[in-house]
Amino acid sequence: MSRRAISLFRRIEGALETIARGSTPLETIRETAEHLVENFSSDLGLVGGRIYERDDDSNYVLVATFGRTGRQAIGRRIGRSYPAMERLLDEGSVVMSLSDAGVDRELEAELGTGEQFAAIVVADGAYALAFDVVPGTGMSEDLIAALNIVRFAINQKLREEKMMEILEEARRIQGSILPRRTPSYGDFRLAARSIPAEVVGGDFYDFITLTDETFNVVVADATGHGLPAALQVRDIFMGLRMGLTRDYKLTRTLERLNGIIHRSRLATKFVSLILAEVDTRGTVMYCNAGHPPGILIRLDGTVEYLRTGGMILGPRRTTHYSIDLVRMEPGDILALYTDGITETARGRAEEEEFSVSRLARLLGENRTLSPDELVDLVFDTVREFSGREHPADDQTMVILKRDLPDAKGGGTP
């Protein structure tokens, strides 16, 4: 291959990378085609062309033109059995002239096709893109190679476009699941934050009001992150809401949820979770399903860990869980979190975890702060410890604090 050809291909690749995705596949394809005609006409002889879209009958309809090509034939349907179209679909890219076998001159004249044309199919055959080519400009081998680069670039952009649509839908679902506000119950104040490692994540927290005196707090972590984990989170949300609001016991709710996750066909099937039922008189009933231990900081700085429960949700079809009781007195703090805070947040040398003990010490030393201030402090400290502006794993933290009788909205004195 000549240096000129190599240079041309690199220029084409570089140019196509700068083209933004359109709001629809057709806009992306048309923008790419117009860019090629405008910037590479002298190299490849491209002067204009047509875009065909496959219809429900697998035929192709002329839906757009670009460059010097007129629009008079918009809406014209081309049968899939047309020999030139069959060849294009078989080979993916072709360079042809009106004198070639299988080319219908009258049809091509109606479409406005020039004496020589080149065509590609993109988006798994959903679109065909035909360029009019000035005869004798460049070599057909270079043109075919260039068109294959264009095919790859368009398909890549369309895949990105589709993935962004999927991720946006997942983000919308996740945004509708996470609480829009942080409630207060009696003298309990709460604060929470969740930061995904990707556009969407597998961490989840929720506050579920049962009665005027009783509420649930849950923090969960679906293995992995990204779209599969986010979709698993949706099942957790629905399962917990349905179970707990139907007055099921904590253990029965988790056992039913375990069965749902076990039967899931998603790539991620393991979920750790800690669920606490709190009444405003201070009794906390909890169950820990394979999750990092909840951290209970007493007013005097004493630390207790909430570990009782059972194995992670999902691996086994049937699993039994147990519960435990603790009391939160005025001034006590309960922290629920995911392992993105304590395990996957590592120091700059990647050898040291932030760790549960370091988190407990940080909370204990700053236990006079408000829940919002504690959440801010934890995330700031973890970010500084890891040296990363964006986390390597999803990170979630929920803080419950029971006010002292004389507390007035701010931090506990």
C-alpha positions in Angstrom: 0.0 0.0 0.0 1.3 3.4 -0.9 2.2 6.1 1.6 -0.4 8.3 0.0 -3.1 5.7 0.7 -2.0 5.1 4.3 -2.0 8.9 4.9 -5.4 9.1 3.4 -6.9 6.4 5.6 -5.4 8.0 8.7 -6.9 11.3 7.7 -10.3 9.7 7.2 -10.2 7.9 10.5 -9.2 11.1 12.3 -11.9 13.1 10.6 -14.6 10.6 11.4 -13.7 10.6 15.1 -14.5 14.3 15.3 -18.1 13.8 14.0 -20.6 14.0 16.8 -23.4 11.4 17.1 -26.7 12.6 15.7 -30.0 12.4 17.7 -31.0 9.5 15.4 -29.1 6.9 13.4 -30.1 8.6 10.1 -28.7 12.0 11.3 -25.4 10.3 12.3 -25.1 8.6 8.9 -26.0 11.8 6.9 -23.6 13.9 8.9 -20.8 11.4 8.2 -21.7 11.3 4.5 -21.8 15.0 4.1 -18.5 15.3 6.0 -16.8 12.9 3.6 -18.1 14.6 0.5 -17.0 18.0 1.8 -13.5 17.0 2.9 -12.5 14.1 0.7 -14.0 14.7 -2.7 -10.6 15.4 -4.3 -9.1 12.2 -2.9 -11.9 9.8 -3.5 -14.0 11.6 -6.1 -17.2 11.7 -3.9 -19.7 14.3 -5.1 -23.0 13.3 -3.4 -25.2 10.4 -2.8 -28.2 8.8 -1.2 -29.2 7.0 2.0 -31.7 4.1 2.0 -33.4 2.7 5.0 -34.7 -0.9 5.3 -38.5 -1.1 5.7 -40.6 -3.7 7.4 -40.7 -5.8 4.2 -36.8 -5.8 4.1 -36.9 -3.6 1.0 -35.0 -0.3 0.9 -36.5 3.2 0.8 -34.6 6.3 -0.3 -34.9 8.6 2.8 -32.2 11.2 2.3 -29.7 12.7 -0.1 -26.5 14.6 0.4 -23.9 16.6 -1.6 -24.9 17.5 -5.1 -27.6 14.8 -5.4 -31.2 16.1 -5.9 -34.1 15.0 -3.6 -36.7 14.3 -6.3 -36.6 10.5 -5.8 -37.1 10.6 -2.0 -39.5 7.8 -1.0 -38.6 5.6 -4.0 -38.5 1.9 -2.9 -35.7 -0.5 -4.0 -36.5 -4.2 -3.8 -34.0 -6.3 -1.8 -33.9 -8.7 -4.8 -32.5 -5.9 -7.1 -29.2 -7.5 -8.2 -27.0 -4.5 -7.3 -28.6 -4.4 -3.9 -28.1 -8.1 -3.4 -24.5 -7.8 -4.2 -24.1 -4.9 -1.8 -25.8 -6.8 1.0 -23.6 -9.8 0.3 -20.3 -7.9 0.2 -20.9 -5.0 2.5 -19.2 -2.5 0.2 -19.1 -2.2 -3.6 -17.8 0.1 -6.3 -19.9 -0.2 -9.5 -20.8 1.6 -12.7 -24.0 1.9 -14.7 -22.6 -0.5 -17.3 -22.1 -3.4 -14.8 -24.2 -6.5 -15.0 -27.2 -6.3 -12.6 -27.4 -2.5 -12.6 -30.7 -1.1 -13.9 -29.8 2.1 -15.8 -33.4 3.4 -15.8 -33.8 2.9 -12.1 -30.5 4.5 -11.3 -31.3 7.4 -13.6 -34.5 7.9 -11.7 -32.6 7.9 -8.4 -30.1 10.4 -9.8 -27.1 8.0 -9.7 -24.0 9.1 -11.5 -22.0 7.0 -14.0 -20.0 5.4 -11.2 -21.0 4.9 -7.6 -19.8 3.3 -4.4 -22.0 1.9 -1.6 -21.8 0.4 1.9 -24.3 -1.1 4.3 -24.3 -0.1 8.0 -26.2 -0.8 11.2 -26.5 -4.5 10.5 -28.1 -3.8 7.1 -30.6 -1.3 8.4 -29.2 1.4 6.1 -27.5 1.5 2.7 -25.3 4.5 1.9 -24.5 5.2 -1.8 -21.9 7.7 -3.1 -21.7 9.2 -6.6 -18.1 9.0 -7.7 -16.4 11.0 -10.4 -15.1 8.3 -12.9 -11.3 7.9 -13.0 -10.7 9.6 -9.6 -8.3 7.5 -7.5 -8.2 3.7 -7.4 -11.2 1.5 -6.7 -9.1 -0.4 -4.1 -8.4 2.7 -2.2 -12.1 3.7 -2.4 -13.2 0.3 -1.1 -10.7 0.4 1.8 -11.8 4.0 2.6 -15.4 3.0 2.6 -14.7 0.1 4.9 -13.2 2.6 7.4 -16.4 4.6 7.0 -18.5 1.5 7.7 -16.6 0.8 10.8 -16.8 4.4 12.1 -20.5 4.7 11.4 -21.3 1.3 13.1 -19.2 2.3 16.1 -21.0 5.6 16.5 -24.4 3.9 16.1 -23.4 1.3 18.7 -22.3 4.0 21.1 -25.6 5.8 20.4 -27.6 2.7 21.2 -25.6 2.1 24.4 -26.1 5.6 25.5 -29.8 5.2 25.1 -29.7 2.1 27.2 -27.6 3.7 29.9 -29.8 6.8 29.9 -32.8 4.6 30.5 -31.0 2.7 33.3 -30.0 6.1 34.8 -33.6 7.2 34.7 -34.7 4.0 36.4 -32.0 4.3 39.0 -32.8 8.0 39.6 -36.5 7.1 40.2 -35.4 4.4 42.7 -33.0 6.3 45.0 -34.9 8.5 47.6 -35.5 12.1 46.3 -35.2 13.5 49.9 -33.8 12.3 53.2 -36.6 12.0 55.8 -36.5 12.5 59.6 -38.2 10.2 62.1 -38.7 11.5 65.6 -35.3 12.4 67.0 -33.5 10.4 64.3 -31.8 12.3 61.6 -30.4 10.7 58.4 -28.0 11.6 55.6 -27.0 9.5 52.5 -25.0 9.7 49.3 -24.3 7.2 46.5 -21.6 7.7 43.8 -21.6 5.2 40.9 -18.3 4.2 39.4 -19.9 4.3 35.9 -22.9 6.1 34.5 -25.1 3.9 36.5 -24.1 1.6 39.4 -25.0 -1.4 41.5 -25.2 0.3 44.9 -28.6 1.1 46.4 -30.1 2.6 49.5 -33.6 3.3 50.6 -35.8 4.6 53.5 -39.1 2.9 53.8 -41.7 4.3 56.2 -43.8 1.5 57.9 -45.7 3.5 60.6 -45.4 6.9 62.3 -43.0 5.3 64.7 -41.2 2.7 62.5 -39.0 2.8 59.4 -36.6 0.7 57.5 -33.2 1.6 56.2 -31.4 -0.6 53.6 -28.1 -0.5 51.9 -27.3 -3.0 49.1 -24.5 -3.8 46.7 -25.1 -5.8 43.5 -21.8 -7.4 42.3 -20.1 -5.5 39.6 -21.3 -2.2 38.3 -22.8 -0.6 35.2 -26.0 -1.7 33.5 -26.4 -5.3 34.7 -25.9 -4.3 38.3 -28.3 -1.3 37.9 -31.0 -3.6 36.6 -30.5 -5.9 39.5 -30.9 -3.0 41.8 -34.4 -2.5 40.4 -35.4 -6.0 41.4 -34.0 -5.3 45.0 -36.1 -2.1 45.2 -39.3 -3.8 44.1 -38.8 -6.9 46.2 -38.1 -4.9 49.4 -40.9 -2.4 48.9 -43.4 -5.2 48.2 -42.3 -7.4 51.1 -41.8 -4.8 53.8 -44.9 -2.8 53.1 -47.0 -6.1 53.2 -45.9 -6.5 56.8 -43.6 -9.4 56.0 -40.8 -10.0 58.6 -37.3 -9.0 57.8 -36.1 -12.6 57.4 -39.0 -13.7 55.3 -38.6 -10.6 53.0 -34.9 -11.4 52.5 -35.6 -15.1 51.9 -38.1 -14.2 49.2 -35.7 -11.6 47.7 -32.9 -14.2 47.7 -35.2 -16.5 45.5 -35.9 -13.6 43.1 -32.2 -12.9 42.7 -31.3 -16.5 42.3 -33.7 -16.9 39.4 -32.5 -13.7 37.7 -31.0 -14.1 34.3 -28.9 -11.0 34.6 -25.1 -11.4 34.5 -24.8 -10.2 38.1 -26.6 -12.6 40.6 -25.0 -11.8 43.9 -26.2 -9.0 46.2 -25.0 -8.1 49.7 -27.4 -6.2 51.8 -28.0 -4.8 55.3 -31.5 -4.1 56.4 -32.4 -2.3 59.6 -35.9 -1.7 61.1 -35.8 1.2 63.5 -38.5 2.4 65.9 -38.3 5.9 67.2 -37.9 4.7 70.8 -34.5 3.4 69.8 -34.8 -0.3 69.1 -33.0 -1.4 65.9 -33.8 -4.9 64.5 -31.4 -5.8 61.7 -30.2 -8.5 59.3 -26.9 -8.5 57.5 -26.9 -10.6 54.3 -23.2 -10.9 53.5 -22.6 -7.1 53.7 -19.9 -5.1 55.4 -20.8 -4.7 59.0 -22.9 -1.8 60.1 -20.9 0.4 62.5 -22.7 1.6 65.7 -20.8 4.5 67.4 -22.0 5.1 71.0 -22.1 8.5 72.6 -18.9 7.7 74.6 -17.1 6.5 71.5 -17.6 2.8 72.0 -17.9 0.9 68.7 -20.2 -2.1 67.9 -20.5 -4.0 64.6 -23.7 -5.3 63.1 -22.8 -8.7 61.6 -25.7 -11.0 62.3 -27.7 -12.3 59.4 -26.6 -14.8 56.8 -24.9 -15.3 53.4 -25.0 -13.0 50.4 -28.2 -13.1 48.4 -28.4 -15.1 45.2 -25.9 -18.0 45.1 -28.3 -20.6 46.7 -32.0 -21.1 45.9 -33.0 -21.2 49.5 -31.1 -19.5 52.3 -32.2 -18.8 55.9 -31.4 -15.6 57.7 -31.4 -14.5 61.4 -31.9 -11.1 63.1 -30.4 -9.3 66.0 -31.4 -6.4 68.2 -29.5 -3.3 69.3 -30.5 -0.1 70.9 -29.6 3.4 69.8 -29.6 5.8 72.6 -29.5 9.6 72.2 -26.2 10.7 70.7 -25.5 7.3 69.0 -24.6 7.0 65.3 -25.3 4.1 62.9 -23.3 3.9 59.7 -24.3 1.6 56.8 -22.1 1.6 53.7 -20.8 -0.5 50.8 -17.4 -2.0 50.2 -16.6 0.8 47.7 -15.9 2.8 50.8 -13.8 0.3 52.8 -12.3 -2.3 50.4 -12.0 -1.1 46.9 -11.0 2.4 48.0 -7.2 1.9 48.2 -4.2 4.1 48.9 -2.0 5.4 46.1 0.2 2.3 46.3 -2.9 0.1 45.8 -1.7 -2.1 48.7 -3.8 -0.7 51.6 -7.6 -0.7 51.9 -9.4 2.2 53.6 -10.8 -0.5 55.8 -13.7 -0.9 58.2 -11.5 0.0 61.2 -10.3 3.2 59.7 -13.9 4.2 58.9 -15.0 3.4 62.4 -12.2 5.5 63.8 -13.0 8.4 61.6 -16.7 8.3 62.6 -15.8 7.9 66.3 -13.4 10.8 66.3 -16.0 13.1 64.6 -19.2 11.8 66.3 -20.3 15.3 67.3 -20.8 16.2 63.7 -24.3 16.1 62.0 -25.2 13.3 59.7 -24.7 15.5 56.6 -21.3 16.6 57.9 -20.2 13.0 58.5 -21.2 11.9 55.0 -19.2 14.8 53.6 -16.2 14.0 55.8 -16.2 10.3 54.8 -16.3 10.9 51.1 -13.7 13.7 51.3 -11.4 11.5 53.3 -11.8 8.4 51.1 -11.1 10.5 48.0 -8.0 11.9 49.5 -6.9 8.5 50.7 -7.3 6.9 47.3 -6.0 9.9 45.3 -8.8 9.4 42.8 -11.4 12.0 41.9 -13.7 9.3 40.6 -14.2 6.0 42.5 -13.0 2.6 41.2 -16.2 1.1 42.6 -19.7 2.3 43.5 -19.6 4.0 46.9 -22.6 4.5 49.2 -22.9 5.8 52.8 -25.9 6.2 55.0 -25.7 7.8 58.5 -28.4 7.6 61.2 -28.0 9.7 64.3 -30.2 10.0 67.3 -30.2 13.5 68.7 -29.6 14.3 72.3 -32.7 15.9 73.9 -31.2 19.4 73.8 -29.9 19.2 70.1 -31.2 22.0 67.9 -30.9 20.9 64.3 -27.1 21.3 64.0 -24.5 18.9 65.3 -24.9 17.1 68.6 -23.0 19.1 71.3 
